Amino acid sequence: MNVTAQQVLNLAKAQVGTSEDANGGGTKFQKWYVNSPRAAETVQRDGGSRQDYLNAAWCSMFVSWVGEESGARPQIGWDAYTVAHAKWFAANHRWGTVAKPGAVVFYSWSGSKDLSSISHVGFVVKDNGDGTISTIEGNTGNGKVEQRVRPTSQVVGYGYPHYAA
């Protein structure tokens, strides 16, 4: 693995401002996912069709796209479903509760710590040391890629890619 956490974060940050269309779709992340081999696998697992991803929630597709474009997909994983993406990290023994730069952060707005309650995902930029983390996330409440500050009380856990030092 030759990709560093900083390279992944730089690519994610370069996407800040990318916005969905009025239908909740139209992003390059959704278009990429629809055409990826993984979309065929997730349609088989979850039902529907590839085209359904064009207007689907895209936070996990954003994380997956950053992994693909940076060359870190084997470390970051790829999925359109946040719960499945988190379970992939857990199954690969790369799951924990400490915020680290470049970690993939999974949220439950209810504060639950159950993986099945996950509803959003992004990248950790840093632990602010005050009960919040700074992040870069796709498909925020504003339908964009944005830098956010989130309370750690909403974090279910973190996926840890094996980055280059």
N, C-alpha and C positions, 0 to 999 in steps of 0.2 A: 504494500500500500504506500503510494507516494504522495497522497493528498493530505494536507494538514487541515486542522480545524479552521485556521484562519483563512485558508483558500476557500473553503466551503462557505464560511460566513461572508467573505468578500463577494462571492457570487450571489448569495442570498440578498445581501444588501444592495447589490446592483439592480435587483428586481423591484426595489421599493418604488411604489407609485403605480405599478402595473395593476390595472383595474379590469373587473369583469364588465360585461355588457348589461343591459337592462333586464335580461332574462337570467342573470346569474351565471353566464357562461362566456364563451368567446376568448378565454385566456389561452396563451401558448401552452400552459401547463396542462389544461384539459385536452387540448388538441393533441399534444404529445402523448398523453396517456391513452387516449382512444386508439392511437396507432401503434401502441407498444404491445409486445407479446404478453405483457402482464395483464393487460385489459382482457384478453381472451380467457386467461386463467381466472380472473376475478368475476367475470360474467358467468363462467361455469360454476363458480363457488356461490355467487350471490344472486344469480338470475339477471333478467333484464337483457340489455344489448349494449354493445360498445358505444353506440350513439347516446345512450343515457348519460354517459360521463361528460358530455359536452356542456350540460347545464347542471351538473351535480356539484355538491360542496367540494371544494378543491384544495383545502388546506393540506391534506396528505399528498395530493398530486403535486403540489408545490414542493414539498419536502422531497418527494421522489424525483422530481425533475432536477432539483439542485444536485441530488446525489448522482443522477445520470450525467448531467452536464459537467460536473466537476471530476468525474471519474471515480467517485466514491460510492456508487450504487451498491456494490457488494457489502459495504460497511453500513450504509444508511438504510438499505432495503427499499422496496417500492410497493406501494399499495394505494388504493383510493379510499380505503376504509380505515379510519383511525384506530379502531379496536384491534383489527387484524395486524396493523402495522406495529402497535405496541406489543402484541402477543409475539410477534416475530422477534423483537428485541429480547423479550423475556425468555423465549424458547432457546435463544442463542446465548443465554447467560450474560447479557449485556444490558441489564435493567437495574436501576437503583433510584436513590432518593436524594442525591447530591447534584446541585446545579453546577455544570462545568461548561465552559465555552465550547460551542460546537455540538453539545449534546442535543438530542431531539427531545423536546418537552411535550408531554401529553397532559391535557387538561380535562377536568370535569367541573363544569360550572357550579355543581351542587357541593363540591368539596369532597365527594366520595373518593376513596382510594382504590376502588374496584376497577380493574381494567375494562370491564364491560360498560362502565359508565363514561368512558372517554368520548369527548365530542369535538375536540380541537387539538391541533398540533402545530409546532413551530420549532425554531432553533434558539437555543440559549446563546446570547451574546455575553452576558455576565451575571453573576450573582451580585446584587446591589448591597448585600449585607444588612438590609433593613426589613427583611420579610418580603422583598420583591425581587424579581428578575427582569433584566432587559432582554428582549427577544426580537426576532424577525419572523413574521408569520404571514402566510398567504390566506386569503379568504377571511379577512377580519370582518368585524361588524360593518365596516365601511366598504366591503367588497373589493378590497385592495390588498397588495402586499404592503405591510407597514412595520415600522419599528414600534414596539409596545413595551410598556412596563406593566407587569402582572403580579398579583399577590401569589406567593408560594402556597397559600392555603387552597388555591384552585388546581394545584399540580397533583396529578395522580402519580407520576414518576417520570424518569428520564431514560432514554435509550442512549447507549454509549457506543458510537462508531469507533472502530480501531483506526485512528488517524496516524499518519506519519508524525514523528516528533518534530 
